[in-house]
């Protein structure tokens, strides 16, 4: 790649356009991708696609590898309202599936539309972001929905747990970024508003996350420094930025603009260097915000109960 960095080393030509693509964490030569026609495919020396009759009828917006010793299973989420588990050695049909029905009855007609997904291997838990603005929590793909989180008013395009505090997760949707605690389902514990399209946590600093906006700006947020405004804003291009990913080894951040190019930025090393007592301070901040929100919610419910009794 260093000898020819402006041309791709390999080109994939699937039957249908790819919407998402993920490398296998155990074998960098294997990828899994979700297609616009609803099929799941994986690539090695040859392409294998899921059978059409057992594939989705809607685009697949997220694919995640299930990390294990051999790493041959992958999850997919689609706007048809289902989460499916696939074994790449048997792509004829999914091995498990779950309908995102809030009533927990498995009714496809009542299913929420999936736009994003997060799976934490150590907790064996899913988080699914939906077009209706609801985050769905699942234990395994063959069990009912555990909990739903309400706060967004539109599609949730990005969803990621804090790598240091797994009970806290970041979502991006309806032009806002929100930080949540698993202990509170009624509301998020922190909210920003900046016309955002994607976001991700820093892999080495629990207080830092990155977001990208419709005006082509990359924002860096440090919760220990500011909570309402970004610490750093950088104009990357004149197009909308739809995606962002980071790499901690070389302080690199990669952004995906609207017209399909890739912008690679080298960030300041200070943004990738863990500060003194940072983990303890962030933990205390998240806990304080969680307790504050719980108190406010309890006061709100108590007031509503009083008003209800008065009207009766």
ABEGO torsion letter per residue (X at the ends): XAABAABBABBBBBABBBABBBBBAABAABBBBBBAAGBBBBBBABBBBBBAAABBABBBABBBBBBBAAGABBBBBBAAGBBBBBBAABAABBABBBBBBAAGAGBAAABBBBABBBBBAAAGBBBBBBAAGBBBBBABAABBBABBBBGBABBBABBBBBAABAABBBBBBGGBBBBBBAABAABBABBBBAGBABBBBBAABAABBBBBBAAGBBBBBBAAABAABBABBBBABABBBABBBBBAAAGBBBBBBAAGBBBBBBBBAAAABBBBGAAAAAAAAAAAAAAAAAAAAAAAAAAAAAAAAAAX
